[in-house]
Amino acid sequence: MPEAMSTHRDEADATSEHAQRRVMAVLACLKVLCPSADPRTRRALASKILTLAGGKDRLTSKKITPAAVYEIFTRHSQCVLNQTGRCPLLVFSQQFCEELNSLFQED
């Protein structure tokens, strides 16, 4: 078996083992936290907990409005009058990126 294939299989096995441990840990916790719950209820709760832990339940996404884009853009750009009377646009891309990234950063 080629080395790359072996490495990929090892990574897949490790991921599978990690996932199994997470499931077992959640089920063990639910046995303690909800001792009277039937197995079906525990499985449903475990599924919800694992979904929350994985972050796959996030249905909301941040959207930026045209007014906000304009505001951010005007804060991080300026017109620089040159010797020919033209006004090339200067954009401070580093600061512009930092503000956009902070806007969309996870809370």
N, C-alpha and C positions, 0 to 999 in steps of 0.2 A: 504494500500500500504506500503511495507517495506521501512524503512528509507533510505537505500542505493539507492533504485529506485527513491525515491522522490528527493534525493540530485542530482542524475544524471539528472533527468528531469529539476530541477532548473538550473543546469549548462547549459544544452542545451538551455533552454529558454533564459537565460542571453546571451549566445553566439549568438543566433538568433537575439535577440533585438539589440545587439551591431553591428552585421552585417547590419541589416536594417538601423540603424542610420548612419553607414558609407556610405551606398549607397545613402541615402537621402542627406547627407552632400555633397557628390561629385556631385550629380545631381543639388543641389542648387547652388554650386559654378560654375558649367558649365553654368547655366542659366545666371549668372552674367558675366562670362568670355567670353561666346560665345552666346550672345543674339540672333543672327541671325541664329544659327544652328538649324536644324530641330530635333525633338525628337529622330529619328533614329540615327543621327550623335552623339547627346549627349549621347545616350545609349552606342554607340560604344566607344566613348572617355571615358566614365565612366568605362566601362569594362577594358580598357587599364590602366587607372589610378589605379583602385583597384588591378589589377594584379601586377603592379609595386609596389604598397604599400605593397602587401602581399609577395613580393619577389619571386613569382613563375615564373618570366620571366627569371631568371638567367640560361642561357644555358651553360655558361662557368664554368668549374671547374678546379681547380689547380691540376696539376699532377707533381709528383716528378720524376726526372730522376735517373737512376742507379748511374751516376756520382755524383749527389747531395747527394744521400743516403751515398755513400762512403765518401764523404767529411764531412758530418755531423757526421757520425759514427766515423771517425778517430779523429775528434776534441773532441769527448766526450767519448773516450775509450783509454786504454793503457794496455800494457802487463806489469805485475809485476813479476819479476824474484823472485821465492821463494827459500828456502834453498835446495830443492831437485833438483834444476836446471830446474824446469818446469816454464812455463810462463802463468799462468792463466790470462784470460782476465778480466780486470776491466772496467765496463761500468758505466759512470756517468749518471744514468737514469733520474734524475731530470733535469739536464741541457739538456740532449738529448730530453726529452719531451717538455721542454720549447721552444727549437729551432724549433722543428717540429710544435708545436702549433702556434708559431708566423708565420711560413711559410704559414700555411693554414688558418690563421685568416682572417676574412672578412675585406676588406679595407674600 
